[in-house]
Amino acid sequence: MALTLKKIIMQPGNGIDASENLRILKEVIRFKRVSPHAEIIYLNPNDDDEMFV
């Protein structure tokens, strides 16, 4: 069975402004992924609710 990447979950630290968040997200989605169907989940840095999978 081959391993496949299903999700990439990112949550930047507090204090990062919206333009910096957008720059980071744009940079991340440019990376080629082995699995083209991998989901990128970019959480709001100000959310206290963290997502654990």
Rosetta constraint file for C-alpha pairs under 8 A:
AtomPair CA 4 CA 34 HARMONIC 7.92 0.50
AtomPair CA 4 CA 35 HARMONIC 6.53 0.50
AtomPair CA 5 CA 34 HARMONIC 7.70 0.50
AtomPair CA 5 CA 35 HARMONIC 6.13 0.50
AtomPair CA 5 CA 38 HARMONIC 5.86 0.50
AtomPair CA 6 CA 35 HARMONIC 7.62 0.50
AtomPair CA 6 CA 37 HARMONIC 7.20 0.50
AtomPair CA 6 CA 38 HARMONIC 4.57 0.50
AtomPair CA 6 CA 39 HARMONIC 6.08 0.50
AtomPair CA 7 CA 38 HARMONIC 5.39 0.50
AtomPair CA 7 CA 39 HARMONIC 4.68 0.50
AtomPair CA 7 CA 40 HARMONIC 5.85 0.50
AtomPair CA 7 CA 41 HARMONIC 7.14 0.50
AtomPair CA 8 CA 38 HARMONIC 7.21 0.50
AtomPair CA 8 CA 39 HARMONIC 6.14 0.50
AtomPair CA 8 CA 40 HARMONIC 4.74 0.50
AtomPair CA 8 CA 41 HARMONIC 5.98 0.50
AtomPair CA 9 CA 40 HARMONIC 6.10 0.50
AtomPair CA 9 CA 41 HARMONIC 4.74 0.50
AtomPair CA 9 CA 42 HARMONIC 6.01 0.50
AtomPair CA 9 CA 43 HARMONIC 7.41 0.50
AtomPair CA 10 CA 40 HARMONIC 7.80 0.50
AtomPair CA 10 CA 41 HARMONIC 6.22 0.50
AtomPair CA 10 CA 42 HARMONIC 4.90 0.50
AtomPair CA 10 CA 43 HARMONIC 6.04 0.50
AtomPair CA 11 CA 42 HARMONIC 5.99 0.50
AtomPair CA 11 CA 43 HARMONIC 4.82 0.50
AtomPair CA 11 CA 44 HARMONIC 6.33 0.50
AtomPair CA 11 CA 45 HARMONIC 5.51 0.50
AtomPair CA 12 CA 16 HARMONIC 7.33 0.50
AtomPair CA 12 CA 21 HARMONIC 7.60 0.50
AtomPair CA 12 CA 43 HARMONIC 7.60 0.50
AtomPair CA 12 CA 44 HARMONIC 7.47 0.50
AtomPair CA 12 CA 45 HARMONIC 5.09 0.50
AtomPair CA 13 CA 45 HARMONIC 5.46 0.50
AtomPair CA 13 CA 46 HARMONIC 7.85 0.50
AtomPair CA 14 CA 45 HARMONIC 5.30 0.50
AtomPair CA 14 CA 46 HARMONIC 5.84 0.50
AtomPair CA 15 CA 45 HARMONIC 7.97 0.50
AtomPair CA 16 CA 20 HARMONIC 6.21 0.50
AtomPair CA 16 CA 21 HARMONIC 6.61 0.50
AtomPair CA 16 CA 45 HARMONIC 7.56 0.50
AtomPair CA 17 CA 21 HARMONIC 6.33 0.50
AtomPair CA 18 CA 22 HARMONIC 6.21 0.50
AtomPair CA 19 CA 23 HARMONIC 6.22 0.50
AtomPair CA 20 CA 24 HARMONIC 6.21 0.50
AtomPair CA 21 CA 25 HARMONIC 6.20 0.50
AtomPair CA 22 CA 26 HARMONIC 6.07 0.50
AtomPair CA 23 CA 27 HARMONIC 6.23 0.50
AtomPair CA 24 CA 28 HARMONIC 6.23 0.50
AtomPair CA 25 CA 29 HARMONIC 6.25 0.50
AtomPair CA 25 CA 42 HARMONIC 7.50 0.50
AtomPair CA 26 CA 30 HARMONIC 6.46 0.50
AtomPair CA 27 CA 31 HARMONIC 7.14 0.50
AtomPair CA 29 CA 40 HARMONIC 7.89 0.50
AtomPair CA 33 CA 38 HARMONIC 7.59 0.50
AtomPair CA 43 CA 47 HARMONIC 7.52 0.50
